């Protein structure tokens, strides 16, 4: 079991080691809603059960993100599931440590939706996900 400081250090080392790769990741801000979000295509789709249900996915459908420590290719792996808990694939490892860090941070809330589904695209570009990262608001107690 990691302590909080070891957990933060572990994430930061991974983020720094991939700093050049992050330049290709765009973290956007919707200026109307003030929400930050990241768009990406689901990785390892071809090895998941998503092929069976892809035509039933719809835009803005909520997505479940679950940290998967047993995934051998990424220590910060995050599995992507639909509403019925059918695995669609993984968050790409280029951004998994960043999103994992935000998921572990109690000051942030991370949720995701389907942005686009392209049935005729290459396997690694079929399902596009949008992840929102919002600060948790502290309740004011009078």
C-alpha positions in Angstrom: 0.0 0.0 0.0 1.4 3.4 -1.0 1.3 6.4 1.2 -0.2 9.6 -0.4 3.2 11.1 -1.0 4.6 8.0 -2.7 1.4 7.8 -4.9 1.8 11.4 -6.0 5.6 10.9 -6.6 4.8 7.8 -8.7 2.4 9.7 -10.9 4.6 12.7 -11.3 7.6 10.6 -12.4 5.5 9.0 -15.1 4.1 12.3 -16.2 7.6 13.9 -16.5 9.0 10.9 -18.4 6.3 11.3 -21.0 6.4 15.1 -21.1 7.2 15.2 -24.8 4.3 12.9 -25.6 1.9 15.1 -23.7 2.5 18.0 -26.1 0.3 16.0 -28.5 -2.5 15.7 -25.9 -4.9 18.6 -25.8 -6.7 19.5 -22.6 -9.5 21.7 -23.6 -11.7 24.1 -21.7 -15.3 24.8 -22.5 -15.5 28.5 -21.8 -19.3 28.4 -21.4 -19.3 25.6 -18.7 -15.8 26.2 -17.4 -15.2 22.4 -17.7 -11.8 20.9 -18.6 -11.9 17.9 -20.9 -9.6 15.5 -22.8 -10.6 13.7 -26.0 -9.0 10.4 -27.0 -9.6 7.2 -28.9 -10.0 4.0 -26.9 -6.9 1.8 -27.1 -6.9 -2.0 -27.4 -10.4 -1.9 -28.7 -9.6 -4.9 -31.0 -8.9 -7.1 -28.0 -12.1 -6.2 -26.0 -15.7 -7.1 -26.0 -16.6 -3.7 -27.6 -16.8 -5.1 -31.1 -20.1 -6.8 -30.1 -21.8 -3.7 -28.9 -20.2 -0.8 -30.8 -23.2 -0.2 -33.0 -25.4 0.3 -29.9 -23.2 3.1 -28.4 -24.5 6.6 -28.8 -23.1 10.1 -28.5 -23.0 11.5 -24.9 -23.6 8.0 -23.4 -21.9 7.9 -20.0 -18.7 5.8 -19.8 -17.2 4.1 -16.7 -13.5 4.5 -16.1 -11.9 1.9 -13.7 -8.2 1.8 -12.7 -6.8 -1.7 -13.7 -3.6 -2.5 -11.8 -3.5 -6.0 -13.3 -2.9 -4.7 -16.9 0.7 -5.7 -17.8 1.4 -3.0 -20.3 0.7 0.1 -18.2 1.0 0.6 -14.4 -1.6 3.4 -14.6 -4.0 1.5 -16.8 -7.6 2.6 -16.9 -10.2 0.3 -18.4 -13.1 1.8 -20.3 -16.5 0.3 -19.9 -20.0 1.1 -21.3 -23.0 1.6 -19.0 -23.6 -2.2 -19.0 -20.1 -2.9 -17.9 -18.9 -4.3 -21.2 -15.2 -3.5 -21.7 -14.5 -1.3 -24.6 -10.7 -1.1 -24.2 -8.3 1.2 -22.3 -7.3 4.8 -21.9 -4.1 5.3 -24.1 -1.0 4.9 -21.9 0.2 8.3 -23.1 -2.5 10.0 -20.9 -3.4 7.2 -18.4 -1.0 8.4 -15.7 -2.5 11.9 -15.9 -6.1 10.8 -15.7 -5.2 8.2 -13.0 -3.6 11.0 -11.0 -6.8 13.1 -11.2 -8.9 10.0 -10.3 -6.8 9.5 -7.2 -7.0 13.2 -6.3 -10.0 13.7 -4.0 -10.2 17.4 -5.1 -11.2 16.4 -8.6 -14.1 14.5 -10.2 -13.4 12.5 -13.4 -16.3 11.4 -15.6 -16.5 10.4 -19.3 -18.9 10.1 -22.2 -18.9 8.8 -25.7 -17.9 11.6 -28.1 -18.1 9.7 -31.4 -18.4 6.2 -32.8 -17.0 5.6 -36.3 -18.0 2.1 -37.4 -16.0 2.3 -40.7 -12.7 3.5 -39.0 -9.6 1.6 -38.2 -9.9 -0.4 -34.9 -7.8 2.1 -32.9 -10.0 5.0 -34.1 -13.6 3.6 -33.7 -14.6 4.9 -30.3 -13.7 8.5 -29.2 -14.2 9.3 -25.6 -14.4 12.7 -23.8 -13.1 12.8 -20.2 -14.2 15.7 -18.0 -12.0 16.7 -15.1 -13.7 19.0 -12.7 -12.8 20.4 -9.3 -14.9 19.1 -6.4 -16.7 22.0 -4.8 -16.5 22.2 -1.1 -19.7 22.7 0.7 -19.9 25.8 2.8 -21.1 25.1 6.3 -22.4 28.1 8.1 
